[in-house]
Amino acid sequence: MEQHHAARGRRISPRTWIIAGFLAGLGVLIAMNVWRSPTITSANPANARAVALGREVYVARCASCHGANLAGAPNWQTPLADGTMPAPPHDPSGHTWHHNDESLFTTVKYGGQATSPPGYVNKMPAFGAQLRDEEIYAVLAYIKSTWPAEVQAAQQQGHE
């Protein structure tokens, strides 16, 4: 099963073929992983691709509770009968911009309880099983893109 290398008159051993095959396969796997890696890794409102994807995901997953125009549930500052709070707005009238990107990401991925103080019951569901990290960052980028420049700056400055 040895191959004869005509240019040098040497034979290529099966071990060399195995190593070459392994390295080629490893190269393909690395290339596939790089290709599949998310391209949106932050909540950057200047990233047009992130904002466009975020708008789509927001409409599909978030608008039913937080409103199509990010205005939140009606009377969002008044507790519901069970003592929990309605979904807040994500526009400048709400408090989303008071939180850093990491906290917002954690809230979306793991649910509101993950970032709530002890004793507070938060009904915000976790979306980690339904959304890729890239989609969560995109939603946050979309929300932030709707804020005026001074609100974006305040959110960034408050959490540097």
FENDAQUI-V828609 format. One record per run of one state. SS is the DSSP state (A for helix, B for strand, O for the rest). FROM is the first residue (numbers start at 1). TO is the last residue. If there is no record, write none. Layout:
# FENDAQUI-V828609
SS&FROM&TO + SS&FROM&TO
This chain:
# FENDAQUI-V828609
O&1&2 + B&3&5 + O&6&9 + B&10&12 + O&13&13 + A&14&36 + O&37&47 + A&48&66 + O&67&78 + B&79&79 + O&80&84 + B&85&85 + O&86&95 + A&96&98 + O&99&100 + A&101&110 + O&111&111 + A&112&115 + O&116&132 + A&133&145 + O&146&148 + A&149&157 + O&158&160
